[in-house]
Amino acid sequence: MSIEMPILNRTYIILFSVLLLIVSCSTEKNTIMTRTVHNISAKYNGYFNANELIKETKSTFLYDRVEDYSQILPLYPLPSLEESKNWYAPMDTAIRKCELVIVKNRMPNVKKGRNRYKEWCKWIDDNWMTIGIAQYYKKDFSEALNTFKYVKNHYPLEKSFYESQFWEAKVLIEMNAFEEAEEALINLISLYEEQNNLEEEEEEEKKLTLNEKIRYALNYDERKEYLENNGVKITESLVSQIYPTLSDLYLKSNQIEEAKKSLGIAINSKQKKDFQSRMVFILAQLYHKEGDIKASQLYNEVIEMNPEYEMAFQAKINRALSFSDGDTKAIRNQLLKMLKDDKNIDFYDQIYYALAEIAFKEKKEDLAVEYLHLSINTSKSNKTQKVKSLIGLADWFYDTKKYKSSFLYFDTASAIIDKKDQNYLYVNQKHKILNSWNKSNTTIIGNDSILNLCNMSESELTDVILDYIDKLEKAKEKAKEKEVSYNTGGLNRLPSISSPSSTMFFWDENLKGIGYNEFQSLWGDRKLEDNWRRSIKSNFSNKEELSDSTLNAGDGISVDFLISQLPCGDNTKIDSININILNALFELGILHHYQIIDLNESIKNFNRIINQFQPEDKSIAALYELYLIYETKGNNTLKNEIKDTLITKYPNSKYSKLLLDPSSNKEQEESRLKEEQQYSTLFEEYKKGEYVFVFDQTKEKLKDSLNPFYCEYALLNAYAYGKTNAGDSLNFLIKKLKRVSKNCKGSDPGEYADEILMVLLSNKSENQQNENGNIFSFNPKKTHSFLLFAPKGSIDLNKSKNKIADFNKTSFSKDQLKTKSVFLNTSDQMILVENFKNLNDAMDYYTAFKVNKGGVSDLQNQKYFVITQENLTKIYLQKNIKKYEVFFKDFYILD
């Protein structure tokens, strides 16, 4: 009996406790016990667990994230739209935890009557805040905004009232609603200052005693009354987050001066060490970008704050790059010391770049160039730094007027630069200019070399060719040595950069461009093989069908064979060469005058045109360009000489009329400004949606083909038509854009029309394949070939190939085109010219072939197209070209 009684008592106690717990779990009773149970559940089952999940996800993201120190660092690193998808699962879990807690633990659960606006569980608002924060990280901004507004409207007596406004501002920043966000943050700061001022005015503000704190914690109604009377205070910890967030807003809205001010305030507030060093680093970056000496001092502060290794390293590098005054010896020595530390092996490229910057500041340009080469050679995975170093060298060569070298470095940079790189537009602009320069310069050098050879005596020419054959033999041996070197790891090394050769021989290796691999330049991409002569032969003439009978039986190439490849004695070919030289010289003169701004080089090119090519139209234009250049340089003597020459020799030219009547130029300018205003007005109407009106007005404007804004009106006319959706709008729009592209080639409207055309034609091709079963595809970015159809008996195939090869050599020698013939079916053949990088290059060739008046003019009656390899394969399968002929006219021809 004595044993059974204690057991019975314990059972009663357990049953009583369970019953008490069940009763206390009620959400409709506002008692200490019920509030305590639901507060504990709401805090730990929802708020705490959800926030731990958010912290863990954020920590993993930051750990995996790679900082891009070439850009201004983000103050708050956030996932991109793509990266945010990895946050979906954990954030959804966090949201579900909080939602479940809100449903189970809100008090009272049924919000009605006098309890409609009451909440006895003090952790419910915090769970709502956690839901909003999770939605923020998911980039579900509209839902996050609604959640934070809900908290602000329903919990005015909780600290979350102000926190929700703060997070609402953060959401607005991400939505680019900068003005609204700024207003919200500044209001919070103002309110905090007002609250502080009121506290200071109260001499002896009554502070809560311990008993009062306990009473308010236990009694909901008394706590509510106290808060209603005294208001909720903005906490200091919240204010410490507002100034950095304000800085983030100014950075993202590009208000740099405001960003610097707010960062300065934020840095002086109480922050975690890592975040504080980050803010100082960003402030240093802002001053660095402006070239302000404060940057160096701030980077030094970052180093003294002992941040994580990479930030400390970048601060040291940037301190060197931003240093402008005083002795650079200490900084240089520190950088050289960093090269000896194995921990920095992945950062050698940045160290060498910083050393190059110091060397440039010290006027040690040769040393700076050497360091930039070392930076490029040691750059392994940091593409951004490699691009910076390439730009550094390209700019130096550009500034020192070594345009060939500058082009090659910009060419490499443009090939690897990321579109998000801040230098992307600059690199592409420079590359575009220098690419034009390189094409013209190569044309002049190559064609001058041919003419020089043709002007030699037979003995001189023989000596030059024999000397060149010796070069080929040596190059062959060198290429074999390089292959051995590459097979043993040599491919990991960058080729050395040499200076252009001064030789005039048109197939001399150095004329192929600085830094080209000699074997590749001589023999293309062929492998080394015993019968290497055939490779050489095809590189010279692009005739793969020539037999070995044209070569000596020995190891060398015959002198007679090489002489036979020259155009000497063929006046048509020589005239074509001279036209190419004239056009290239004029292009170079214009580039140097208006884009490169090297007036002396421009003068040199225009003078050669005048001395060699008068009275060609371009020589008259060259005279006028010289007049403008001498006017710019203030050389009145030479300016007047040019003016006299123009008026005396070419009195009927438009340039002479312009010089004789300068007022006509003023009238033209006034007329142009008036037309520009009218165009701007129509463009504004277009933006308002008045498409029919704009279409009709531009149609009238296009009746005057001499209108200075003809191309702008033509493009606007096409845009307006595209918006009207009238009839077969797509095909008609394509026709309109083709017309703009054709008539406005080389202008901005023409380029815009080309871009839109490529998209529309690609979509049209894809739709036709899906709907009509069209077998051909339109891919402007893919490699193209030129195809000339040769039905049986229509032309002499070998002679035609030779003519095309000669045309390629004189007009497209730099492109290393390959010419071959293939059978289409059992009777008909095709001549193919291969390896155009894209549609534009192929169509340039197509146009040049079409208008040529020289060796290929008798082939212009044949059918010829440009074609991708994919479509060529389909022609092989069909065994005829009829369907492709229709496709080509529809998609490629602008007429």
C-alpha angles and dihedrals in degrees: 000000000000089000096049096051097064090047091051091048092052090051091053091049093052092047091048092050093050091048091049091050092050091050092046091052091070112121093202097065119078100211133135090249096050093044092049094051094047093042091055092046094046093047101046105025093047120009099035098041093043093050092048088054091050091048092049093049092047092047091052091048093051092046093053094040119103115214117228102216091180087075131053103277116245111248091220111027108218131180118264120241089267094044092048089069088073088059095055098087099046093040092049089051091050091049092050092050091053094043091052091050092049091052094047102035109034112118121246093019093200108058105207143116117006090345094056095108099031128106116184095178105081096201098059094086090050090055089052089051090051090052090053092048091050090050089050092056090047087056089238088139100164092055092044090052091051091049095052091046088052091054092047092051098044105037108045093148097053129084086242087072090078096030090058090054090050092051091044087060091050090053091049090053091056089048089053091242089137100160094053091046092048091050092051094049095045090049089055091050092048092049091049090052091049091051091050092049091052091052091051092051092055103082100203107012111195110247122207116259121224091255091052092050090051092046093051090047092053099038114060097191094050091047091051092049091050093051092047090054098042103028130223115290125222106241123234090234090059092050090051087061095046098068095051089047090050087051089051089053093051092047093051093046090046095242093143100172092051090046091055092050095049092044089054090054093044093051091056092051126085108281139153113272097245093048092046092053089048091054092049090049092052091048088051090051091053092053090042091056089055093047092244118159089224087077093070091050092049093048087053089053090053091053091050090051087064098226125180115305102262094048090049089050093049090047090055092048094046092046087060092046094049096043110110109157136051133014113345093189096094093049092045091050091050090053092048089050089052089058089063093056112092090209088070097053091110090051100051091108091059093045092051090047091053090048089051091053091052091048091052090051089051090051091244095134098164090054091046091053090049091052091049090053089051090049091054093045094050096044106111111160105356101094092172092059092045089054091049091052092046089051090049092056093040091053092048093051089046093051091048090050095246092135098168092059091042090053093052093052093045087047091056092043092051090052096056105027118115117237089234092056112114089229095053097103093042093051094047093047092051092043092052092052095044093043088059089046092050094049092051094042093049091049091053095046094045096047093042087054091054092049092047090054092049090052093056124100117251093257093047091049092049091051092050092049093047088051090050092050087056088053091053092052091051091045090052092055091044091051091053090051090050091051089055089047092049092048088057095051102286092129089075090067124081117237117253119254117239133184123260116270119246093218117120097210105125097223095040110140097236091058089066088075141277116293097015114143106251096224093048092047093050100040107016117228095328122132120244108267140162095257092056095147093076089058092052092047094052091049091057100043105014087228107131092176098065112119127230089253088084089064131066116262088238129078096275137068117258120250090226092056094053093046089051089060093061120094093224112144094019103109093190091057093043091051090050090051092051092050089052091051092049093050092046093049092051091048090051092048092052092046093051092046102048110016112023090032096214100140096180091057089046090053091050093053096045092047091054090052091050093047096045110027112037129166093026114120092247091054089058089048088049090056091054091047089053089051090055093046094051088047089055091048091048093239099145095172095060092036091058092045090055091046091052091048092051095047095043101043100029108026094155096052119110089239093059091049090051092052093046094048110032090170089071087063090053091050090050090052092050090048090049093051091049091051091047090056091050091050091050090051092052091047090054089051089052091053089052089057098254091139100152092049091048091047092053094045095048090047088060091047091053091062086079105067090185093060107128089225095045094123093047090050091047092054093044089050090054092047092050092048091050089057095051094064091209119168116313088358099165097055092041091048090051090052091050093049091048088055091051091047092050099043097039102040111156095023127102093250089050092052092047090050090051092052093050091044092055091054095044094046092047090052091045091051092049092049092049091051091052098041108026101027093243105174098203125083132205113224111161094182095055126096112275136199132205112238126197113189114223112187114199112286095004097108141002098263099204094046090047092051090050091051092050091046090052090048090051092049095051099038106024105024094134093058096066092221121189121221124199141150126233135179117252093189137339093297112018127070138193132215111219128198106195145202109039107161096225145343094283094056091046093049091049087058092044091054093046090051092048096053098036113126095189136068099338097045092099089057094057092090089066121088112261135171144162116249143176121240090247092057092042089058089054091051089054089054093048093045091216140069102219098105093043090051089061092044092050094052091047098048108023109032117082097201 
